[in-house]
Amino acid sequence: MSRNALGRGLGALIRESEAPVTSRDRTTGPAQEPTASRTMASQLVDIDLIDPSPYQPRTRFREDSLAELARSIQASGIIQPLVLRPIGPRFQLLAGERRWRAAQRAGLDRVPAVLREVGDAAAMEITLVENIQREDLNAIEEARAFDRLISEFHLTQEEVAARTGKDRTSIANAVRLLRLEKPVLDLIEDGRISAGHGRALLAISDPKLRLAVSQRAARGGLTVRQIERLATRRSRAAAAPDASPVLDANTKAALEQLQQSLGTRVTLRLATKTRPGELVIEYYDEGQLTHLYDRLMG
């Protein structure tokens, strides 16, 4: 696939609509003919003949946002036309799915559109880039769009940055989020934790602990900074040399029982001739500390 054919930007694909179309304009007569074969053409298209793009990175459309856009379309019409490509007797969306969905809610019969005769590869890039350039993709949708441009178009992060107007560091940080487990990704997509929480969680190597910490953060128990400090402490503990003797089977079993009873991580460092032993009981918020105090004090 030639890279030169890709990434020309939406400026080469969209031109201003000749006139807004409102819910009061429901003409069903013949649409205008394309101005030139295989190039863009402005015309009115029956809304029922339009299909969504299979390359759309957006998986969630907020109903309140669509309702607000539908009211705007009823009042002022569609200012920016949709971008479509013909597929047999129908049309496939390349850009403007929110406008198309809102126009359906507004009761429009036809919508203004510009047509592009492009192949599947170009159609996918147009759809991905158009959505990335908008501000309302959630962090995981954006990360998946970046990842598709990298994996399916064999682009570098620098090339993706040039096509989307993002900086390379933002792209690298976004794609790293996809290393998280699906339950954690779902929390980010649902808005229960932030992308910042997700990046902090990546520093925790234990998947089970990472999931537990993410769920506690979703309940409002942990900030991004608290997760970063937790990850740093665990990293230092793992890297520090430990001169303590290996725990025997009975001590390990007792430690596991204590962890289950208290409901948190407990670590033990045996005493030596040169230093005292340590029993460390972790907690993540004030409520858990109060619970541990009550248990320990009987």
Secondary structure, DSSP 8 states (H G I E B T S, - for coil): --GGGS---GGGT----SS-B-TT----S-----SSTTS--EEEEEGGGEE--TT-------HHHHHHHHHHHHHH-BSS-EEEEEETTEEEEEE-HHHHHHHHHHT-SEEEEEE----HHHHHHHHHHHHHTSS-S-HHHHHHHHHHHHHHH---HHHHHHHHT--HHHHHHHHHGGGS-HHHHHHHHTTSS-HHHHHHHTT---HHHHHHHHHHHHTT---HHHHHHHHHHHHHHHHS---S----HHHHHHHHHHHHHHTS-EEEE---SSS--EEEE---SHHHHHHHHHHHH-
